[in-house]
Amino acid sequence: MKFYYSEKLSSFTNLLHAFTTKECGNLAFHVGDDKLSVQKQHELLSKELGYERESLVYMNQIHSDIVHLVTNENFTTPPTCDALVTNKIDTPLMVMVADCSPILFYDNQKRVIAAAHAGRQGAFKNIVKNVIDKMQREFDSNPKDIQVSVGASIRACCYEVGSEIYDEAKALGLAYSIEKKEESFYLNVGAILKKQLLLCGIKAEHIEFCDDCTCCSTNRYFSYRAQAQTGRFAGVIMLRG
């Protein structure tokens, strides 16, 4: 199985993390694949990364700004939300994507982790602010201590949107994220996420983005824009015991 890793998060020995690729197989149950096949992919992934499959918490993602505090959830009880936060040991969190941004958060001082799903709607709703607010409220995290790694996602080169999305972005004060080429509009979700993270107090040197465009690199990633009927790759993060 092939993964890619965050340079920033890799420096913490008490942390497990990885971003999967297309070669790891589809990890989502809702895209039409045989459920037993998806379960098998999860079993292989858990063995490869070194965690108990049943302890994994993933989400029923709905493009919201909902952040869920993980307590007793596990593989069979995924919450409906778009971000997870916990300080529980040996409890891996997973975010699944196919063009949206998979975001992993880590506060090494309070030993708190989070995983978030941010597509256009998540970025427009500022889900990253809700994640950081949750980390502060529940665990007294200081944004200056939080490391953030954003995995591969669709980039402005491929993310063409309609004029109505430009109008929505403009109304939200996000017009800077729209690139106009001739008569077409292209959305840069990463630009929104970076600005939101900085406004939340995350240090610039603690923010990391993968430069890969999922739509340009369908040999390595699943891409909904390139092929609507497709699988999901994932970001995984876990506090080691």
C-alpha positions as MATLAB code, in Angstrom:
seq = 'MKFYYSEKLSSFTNLLHAFTTKECGNLAFHVGDDKLSVQKQHELLSKELGYERESLVYMNQIHSDIVHLVTNENFTTPPTCDALVTNKIDTPLMVMVADCSPILFYDNQKRVIAAAHAGRQGAFKNIVKNVIDKMQREFDSNPKDIQVSVGASIRACCYEVGSEIYDEAKALGLAYSIEKKEESFYLNVGAILKKQLLLCGIKAEHIEFCDDCTCCSTNRYFSYRAQAQTGRFAGVIMLRG';
ca = [
       0.000    0.000    0.000;
       1.292    3.454   -0.872;
       0.880    6.444    1.426;
       2.174    9.970    1.659;
       2.983   11.763    4.879;
       3.137   15.226    6.398;
       6.672   16.457    7.001;
       5.463   18.442   10.002;
       3.443   15.660   11.635;
       6.135   13.057   10.980;
       8.401   14.744   13.515;
       6.152   13.667   16.413;
       6.957   10.131   17.564;
       3.798    9.873   19.703;
       1.599   10.420   16.657;
       0.473    8.068   13.882;
      -0.730    9.631   10.659;
      -0.927    8.976    6.932;
      -2.723   10.030    3.789;
      -3.779    7.100    1.617;
      -3.705    6.953   -2.177;
      -5.734    5.224   -4.864;
      -3.444    2.206   -4.533;
      -4.790    1.682   -1.010;
      -8.236    1.097   -2.510;
     -11.617    2.670   -1.852;
     -12.379    3.212    1.850;
     -15.964    4.497    1.559;
     -19.080    2.381    1.987;
     -21.443    4.802    0.214;
     -20.065    4.850   -3.339;
     -21.429    1.552   -4.648;
     -18.568   -0.845   -3.914;
     -19.191   -4.215   -2.289;
     -19.236   -3.668    1.488;
     -17.140   -6.741    2.206;
     -14.518   -5.446   -0.210;
     -14.451   -2.064    1.557;
     -14.170   -3.789    4.941;
     -11.219   -5.757    3.576;
      -9.503   -2.542    2.516;
      -9.980   -1.192    6.032;
      -8.530   -4.374    7.522;
      -5.475   -4.146    5.275;
      -5.032   -0.459    6.060;
      -5.262   -0.959    9.821;
      -2.652   -3.725    9.708;
      -0.341   -1.677    7.513;
      -0.521    1.429    9.703;
      -0.724   -0.399   13.028;
      -4.076    0.278   14.643;
      -7.158   -1.776   15.535;
      -9.747   -1.514   12.793;
     -12.651   -1.498   15.235;
     -11.193    1.506   17.042;
     -11.245    3.663   13.896;
     -13.737    6.532   13.848;
     -14.772    7.811   10.425;
     -17.695   10.070    9.517;
     -20.940   10.204    7.597;
     -19.794   13.385    5.856;
     -22.468   15.843    4.726;
     -20.507   18.975    3.659;
     -21.407   20.733    6.905;
     -19.475   22.732    9.494;
     -20.339   20.241   12.275;
     -17.472   19.209   14.566;
     -17.953   16.087   16.699;
     -16.123   15.349   19.953;
     -15.201   11.657   19.903;
     -16.018    9.784   23.111;
     -17.247    6.193   22.644;
     -17.630    6.011   18.858;
     -15.907    3.319   16.826;
     -15.938    1.700   13.376;
     -19.579    0.619   13.660;
     -20.919    3.948   14.952;
     -19.705    6.715   12.617;
     -21.139   10.117   13.589;
     -22.745   12.427   11.046;
     -20.438   15.433   10.831;
     -17.462   16.779    8.892;
     -14.822   16.991   11.590;
     -13.694   14.902   14.553;
     -11.743   15.988   17.645;
     -10.345   13.835   20.456;
      -7.614   13.382   23.039;
      -8.261    9.640   23.309;
      -5.243    7.380   22.946;
      -5.208    4.638   20.283;
      -8.330    6.063   18.627;
      -7.622    6.754   14.941;
      -9.696    9.425   13.205;
     -10.352    9.270    9.465;
     -11.509   11.812    6.888;
     -12.419   10.523    3.407;
     -12.178   12.593    0.222;
     -12.175   12.590   -3.564;
     -11.290   16.247   -4.411;
     -12.199   17.874   -1.084;
      -9.394   18.731    1.338;
      -8.514   16.195    4.063;
      -7.162   18.195    7.015;
      -5.279   16.803   10.004;
      -4.681   18.856   13.176;
      -2.339   18.169   16.110;
      -1.721   20.057   19.342;
       1.434   18.544   20.838;
       1.106   20.531   24.072;
      -2.394   19.327   25.023;
      -2.114   16.122   22.991;
      -5.281   16.677   20.964;
      -5.955   15.610   17.371;
      -8.595   16.426   14.786;
      -9.540   15.414   11.260;
     -11.731   17.539    8.997;
     -13.370   17.366    5.576;
     -13.403   20.673    3.697;
     -14.746   21.037    0.208;
     -16.206   24.230   -1.187;
     -19.085   24.184    1.288;
     -16.865   23.394    4.257;
     -14.510   26.212    3.308;
     -17.350   28.673    2.737;
     -18.784   27.707    6.155;
     -15.332   28.011    7.789;
     -15.233   24.542    9.293;
     -11.578   24.982   10.286;
     -12.568   27.758   12.696;
     -15.115   25.422   14.296;
     -12.439   22.741   14.699;
     -10.006   25.121   16.381;
     -12.770   26.578   18.550;
     -13.655   23.028   19.655;
     -10.035   22.239   20.481;
      -9.803   25.429   22.535;
     -13.137   24.959   24.300;
     -12.793   21.267   25.151;
      -9.044   20.964   25.744;
      -7.745   24.516   26.214;
      -5.618   24.289   23.078;
      -3.630   27.336   22.043;
      -3.845   27.881   18.263;
      -0.133   28.724   18.254;
       0.584   25.125   19.298;
      -1.547   23.483   16.596;
       0.068   21.921   13.536;
      -2.109   21.578   10.421;
      -1.505   19.386    7.386;
      -3.816   19.583    4.362;
      -3.668   16.644    1.974;
      -4.151   16.436   -1.766;
      -7.290   18.038   -3.197;
      -8.632   19.559   -6.387;
      -6.824   22.790   -7.164;
      -7.805   25.934   -9.043;
      -6.390   24.545  -12.296;
      -9.314   22.087  -12.457;
     -11.994   23.437  -10.129;
     -14.192   25.347  -12.566;
     -17.345   26.772  -10.971;
     -20.350   28.730  -12.160;
     -20.909   32.455  -11.812;
     -23.315   31.767   -8.942;
     -20.421   30.347   -6.906;
     -18.391   33.459   -7.659;
     -21.325   35.575   -6.461;
     -21.576   33.485   -3.274;
     -17.847   33.767   -2.637;
     -17.966   37.513   -3.204;
     -20.871   37.888   -0.748;
     -18.840   35.995    1.865;
     -15.760   38.138    1.352;
     -13.966   35.286   -0.418;
     -13.664   36.765   -3.913;
      -9.866   36.478   -3.605;
     -10.271   32.693   -3.972;
     -11.770   32.933   -7.461;
      -9.562   33.040  -10.542;
     -11.182   34.214  -13.757;
      -9.873   32.870  -17.056;
     -11.649   34.294  -20.074;
     -15.321   33.704  -19.244;
     -14.792   30.921  -16.705;
     -14.326   30.955  -12.922;
     -11.962   28.682  -10.980;
     -12.066   28.223   -7.208;
      -8.982   27.972   -4.999;
     -10.236   26.269   -1.824;
      -6.721   26.087   -0.411;
      -6.422   29.873   -0.422;
      -9.575   30.104    1.708;
      -8.404   27.453    4.165;
      -4.983   29.028    4.590;
      -6.409   32.478    5.297;
      -8.960   31.055    7.743;
      -6.268   29.111    9.607;
      -4.077   32.192    9.894;
      -7.014   34.276   11.137;
      -7.631   31.624   13.807;
      -4.105   32.147   15.110;
      -2.350   29.151   13.537;
       1.272   30.034   12.801;
       2.168   30.168    9.105;
       5.102   27.833    9.723;
       2.695   25.280   11.242;
       0.551   25.045    8.093;
       1.365   22.572    5.332;
      -0.413   21.914    2.027;
       0.138   19.037   -0.383;
       0.574   20.559   -3.850;
      -0.988   17.636   -5.741;
      -4.219   18.240   -7.648;
      -6.448   15.177   -7.376;
      -8.188   15.905  -10.673;
      -4.839   16.168  -12.478;
      -3.495   13.013  -10.827;
      -6.211   10.386  -11.195;
      -3.544    7.691  -11.407;
      -2.769    8.402   -7.740;
      -6.012    9.784   -6.271;
      -9.760    9.339   -6.566;
     -11.382   12.432   -8.097;
     -15.112   13.110   -8.135;
     -14.658   15.911  -10.679;
     -12.789   13.609  -13.059;
     -15.147   10.658  -12.539;
     -18.302   11.080  -10.450;
     -18.590    7.356   -9.689;
     -15.372    6.882   -7.780;
     -13.864    5.780   -4.482;
     -12.454    7.771   -1.578;
      -8.943    8.082   -0.212;
      -8.315    9.252    3.323;
      -6.339   11.067    5.954;
      -5.762    9.180    9.223;
      -4.413   10.469   12.539;
      -4.035    8.798   15.943;
      -2.409    9.480   19.312;
      -0.144    6.612   20.291;
      -0.343    5.176   23.800;
];
